Amino acid sequence: MNHLFNLEGRVALVTGASQGLGRVMAETFAAVGALVLVNSRSAERCRNVVDAIRAQGGRAEVLAFDVADRQGVAAAMAAIDGEHGRLDILVNNVGIRLRQGVETIDLDEFNHLFQVDVLAAFDLSRRAAALMGRNRWGRIIMMSSMAGQIAGRGNLPYATAKGGMDGMTRALAAEYGQFGITCNALAPGGFATEYNLPTLTPENRARIAARTPLGRVGEPGEIAGPALFLASEAASYVTGVTLNVDGGTVNYF
């Protein structure tokens, strides 16, 4: 059964992979044989992840660009094509958040969030699919959120973007299935990533635990299994799905 999760010969691009869940996914794919292209806006931060992967015997390269820069995205995808001639796995992990009440939301900031969280993921997915289609095999994975399914005060822009990403996941699955490409999403709940740690006070941890059947915050490494499943042959007949990785919060809340 191990062959189902073997990514030998695959080329994977993970955006926002310099820290947090993105880094975990990049390291996971490399550990099972993929060549991982590590992305963030900072080449230096990417290099730290690449060095760590190589130290463990994996294969990885730096591919720094801003996902919201269309020219930068086009150049990066052309570089992938030129250097590797293929792309098998794309993880759209980059996302930003805007916490404001409805009456104080700045429309320019809302637009920027939508550009980064939704339109950039679409742009990358469409370009990636063009490469994946050549081999009639591909995995597109969106990083959604339980915020796309559960509304809360002060979170409208992010919830709207993630709800849109869930819809886009289903639509791309319908568009690209004929080419052997699956498109699925992961919807994390509360995770103790570097980004979230400042907000995970004892009070907030207790609040998350109280509304989560597993009674705790998720650890970053717990995204590895679900991500590998969706990226591998094990999920060959799974597409258009948003997989909740939230300790049961969505179904319990």
N, C-alpha and C positions, 0 to 999 in steps of 0.2 A: 504493500500500500504506500510505501514511502515515495514511489515514483509520482504519485498524485501531487505531491507538494514540492517536487524538484523543479527548480527554475534554471537549470543548466542551459546555457545557450540563449537565454532571454536577456533583453536589454530593457531596463526599467528606469523611468524618470519619475522622481519623487520631488514635488515642489514643496517649498517650506521645510526642507529636511535638515536644517542646521540645528534644530532643537526639538524637544517635545515629541509628540506623536509621529511627526514626519521623520525624525531621526530614527525612532524605533522601527518604523516600517522600512526605511532604507537599510538599516543594519540587518533586519530580518530577511529581506529579499537577498542580500549579499550572502548571508549565512547558508542559503540553500542554492547558491550557484549563479544568481543573476549578476550581470554587470549593472551596477546602479549609478545613474547620473544624479548627483546630489545637487539640488538647487536651493538657492536663496538669493537675496540681492547682494550678499556679502561673500566674495570669493574666499576671504580668510576664514569665515565661519564654516563654509563648505569644506575647506581644506582640513579643518579639524576633524570633521566627520569622516572624510575620505581616509585620512591617516589612521583613524581608529578602526575602520573597516579593514584596511589593508593589514593592519597589525594582527588582525584575527584571521588572516589568510583569505579575505574576500577581495572582490574586484570592485573598484569604484573610481569615479572621475568627478571633478568639479565642473559644474555647468551653472554659472551664476548669471542670472538675469531677473528683471522685474516682470512678473507675470502680467502686469497691467500695461506694459510697454509693448504695443503691438509689433513695432519694428524689432524690438529685442527678442520677442517670442519667435517671429519669423526667422531671424538670424539663428536662434538656438536650434530650431527644428531643422533648418537647412544644414547646420553643423552636424546634428545627429545623423541625418541622411548621408552626408558626405563621409563621415568618419566610420559609421557603423552600418549604414545601409538598411537599417531596420529600427523599429521601436515596437516592443511587445506589450509593455505595461506602462500606464500613466496613472499616477496618483495626484489628483488635484487637491492638495492639502492646504494651500495658502488661503488664509481668510483673515479679515479684520472685523472688529466689533465696535459698535457705537451705542453707548448706554445713555439714552436721554429720554425724557418725557416727550409725549407726542407734541405738545405745544412748543417745545424748545428745539425740535429737530431742525438742523440746518439742511436745506435741500441739496446744497453742493456737497456736503459731507455724506448725505444719504446716497447721492449719485456716485460718489467715489467708492463707497462701500459696495454698492451694487456692481460697479465696474470690476472691482477686485474679486469679490466673492462669487459672482455669477458669470458675467460676460467674459472675464479672463479664463475661467474654467471651460466655457464653451469654445473659445478661440483655440485653446490648447487641445481640447478634445477633438475638434474638427481636423486640426492639423495632424494630430497623432493618428487619427483613424485613416488618414490618407496613406501613412506608412504601414500601419497594421494590416490594411486591406490587401497589400501585396502578397502577404503570406496567409491570408484568410485566417488569422488568429490574432486576437488582441484582448486586452483587459483594461478598461477605463474604470477607475475607482474615484468617486467623489467623496470628499470629506464633508459630510453634512453635520447635523447636530440634532439633539432632541428638541432644541429650540424651534426647529421647523415643524414640530408636531404639538408642542405645548406652548401656549402663549403666556406671557408674563409682562407685568408693567415695566416700562423703561427699556424694552428690548425690541421694539417694533422693527427697526431696520434690519437687524440681524435675523430675527425670526422670519421676516419677509424674504430675505435672501436665501436662507436655508430651505424654506418651503419651496421657493423657486428652483433651488438646486435639486430637490427631490423630484419635482415635476420634470426637470430637464433630464434627470437620470432615466426616467421611464421613457421619455421621448427619444433620447439617443439610443436606448436599447432597441426601440422599435425601428429606428433608422438604420442601425449598423448590424443588426443580427444577421442579415443576409450576407454579410462579409465575414462572418465568423468572429465578430467582435462583441463582447459582452460589456455592459455598462451597469454598474451597481454603486451603491453609496453606503458608507459607514456613518452612523449617527451616534457619536459618543455622548455620554452623559458627563457628570462631573469627574474630571481627571486631575490628578496632582501633577500637572506639568509645570515647567518653569514659569510659564505665563500666568497660570492660575494660582500658584503658591501664595503670592501676596494677599489674595482674597480668601484663602482657606484658613480663616481664623478658627479657633475651637468652636465658636458659635456657628459658623457657616458649615463646618464639617458635621456638626450635630444635626443641623437642619437638613443637609443632604442625606445623612444616614437615616433620619426619621422618615423620609419619603422614598427610600430605596429598599426594596426587599432584601438585598444583600447587606444592607446596613453599614455601608462605608463608601468612601470615595474610591474611584478607580485608580490603579497604578499604571503609568505609561506603558509598561511592558505588556499589559493586558490587551492592547490593541493588536499585538503581533499576530496572534492566531487568526482572528477574523480577517485581517488584511491579507495574510498569506492564503487563506481559503479562497477569497475572491480573486486573487491574482493567479491562482494555480489551476491545474487540470481538475482538481477536486470540485470546482464550481463551474464545470463546463456547460451545465444545463441550468445555470442560474443567471438571470439577467433582469434588469428593471426593478431590482429589489433595494430597499433601504434597510440595512441590517442594524438594528439598535444594539449598541454596546454600552449599556447604561445601568447595569445592575438591576434592570427591571423597572426603572423609574417611570418610563412612559406608560407602561401598562398598569402601574400601581397608583400613580399620582392622582 
